């Protein structure tokens, strides 16, 4: 599983619309997404960074890390966004089934963590739920409920990932919305 203790952040401003990639390997964004940032295996990158942090900057129009490595070497460490408020990148493809890239949704400021979630067309291609409607628990806090197994989640993308990758009761059935 992916180490959530590792993060990738901007060292300089990353302009809106910049594309990173293509994303190498099998694409399973969100498979290990959790409602919380769980401790995972640690990989020491810089002696002064705990937890490990990859900082990336623009060099001649390309994003590289501090060692000068291209995005292909660290793009898989970018954490899945739990909700749209923390999302800085979206996963996109030029053609259905084509290579996947990450695109900056807005200007990403220095020090900001890079987080990614599926664009709506890519989510539909992979049969990932596009929306999730919250309910409120007895304390009045927003929660997202799996309508197949009734497990609750704090964040919408955690629910979407659960439905697609983990819920044994949902496989082969379309995602149900709160109003159904």
N, C-alpha and C positions, 0 to 999 in steps of 0.2 A: 504494500500500500504506500501511498504517497506521504511523505513526512510533512505534516502541517506545521512543524516547528521551523521549517525553512520558508522564507518569504523572499519575494523579489520586489524591490522598490526602485523608484526613479531617483537618480542622482541629479539629473537636470530635467527641465521641462520636456515632456513628450507631447508633441502636437496632436490635436484631434485628427482622426482619420489615418494616422500612420498605421501601416500594416506590418505585422511581424510574422515570420514563418517562411515556409509552411511548417506546421506542427508535425514533428516526426513521430513515427510509431502508430500504434493502435489508439484511436481517439475514444476515450471514455471519460470525458470531462464530467466531474461530479460523482463518479463511482464511489469515492471515499469521502464525500462531503458529509460533514456533521454539523449539528447546531452550534457546536463550540469548537474552538481551536484546540484540538486534542494534542497532547504531547506525543511526539513520534520519534523515530530515530533521528539523531542529531548528526549533522555533517558540518564540521568546523570549516568555515570558509575564510574568515579573517580573524585574527587573534583578538580583535577588539569587539567583535560582534557576537552577542549572546541574546536571543537565539540567532543562528546563522542568518545573514542577510546578504542577498545578492543585490548590488546596486548597479543600475544600468544607466548609460548616458548615450547621447547622440554623438557619433563620430562620422563625419562625411555622409550624413543622411541615413546612417544605419545605427541601430541600437546594439551596443556591446556592453559586456560586464567590465569590471575593473581590470580583469586580466586581458581584456581585448577579445574575448571569445564572442562569437556571433550568437544570435538568438537560438540557433539550432541546439546549442549546448546547454542552455538553461531554460528554454521556453516551457518545458514540461514541469518545471518547479513552480510555475505561476498557480496560485491557489484559486480554486473555484469560488466565485462570489456566492454568499448565502442569500443575498437580496440585491435589488437594484440600487439601493443607496450606497453599498460598498463596491459596486461593480465599476471598473475603469475600462475594461476591454470587452469586446464581444467576439465570439468565434463565428467566422463566416466562411463560406465556400463560394467560388465563382460559379460552379455547376453542382447540381445534386450529385453526391458521390465523388466529387473532386477533392483536390487538396484543400486542407483547412488552414486558415490564417487567423490571427488575432488582430483586431482593429481597435484603435483607441477611440472611445466614445466621446471623449472631451479632452481638453488639455490636462495632462496628468502632471501635477506639481512635484518639485523636488521633495523627496522624503516620503511620498505617498506610495503605498503598496499597490502593486499591480494585481488585480483580481479579474476573473473572466467568467462569463456565462454565455450560453448559446444565443445567437441571434434568433428571432422568431422563425425565419425560413429554415435555418439549420435544425432548430428544435423539432419542427414539424417533420423534417426529413428523417431524423433519428427517432421519431415517435416519443419525444420528450414533452411532457405537458408544458404548454406555453403560459398558462395562467394558474393561479392558486388563490382561492378566496378564503380570507381568514374568518375565524369565529372567535368568540371571546370566552375565556375560561371563567371559573367562579371568582377569580380575583380581578377580572376585567382585562386581563392581558390577552393580546392577540396570539392565536394558535392556529396552526394549519393541521387539518385532520385527514389522514388517509381514509378515503371512503370505502376501501376494501377491507383493511384490517383494523381500522380505528386507532392506529398509532398516531400520536400527536407530535408536532414539530414547531419550533419557535420561528423558523425562517421558511419562506416559500420555496426557495431552491432546494432546501433539505428535503422537503416533501416531494418535489418533482424528481429528484435523484432517487429517493426511496421507491417511488412508484415505478420508475423505469428500470432500476437496477436490482432492487432488493425485495419488493413486496411479492411474495409467492402467490398471493390471491389476485393480483392485478394482471398478470401476464396473459396476453391475447385479448384483453378487453380495453376499450378506449378509456381515457381518463374521465372520471365523473367530476362535474363541477358542483359547488355548494348548492346551487339552485335546482339540482336534479333530485 
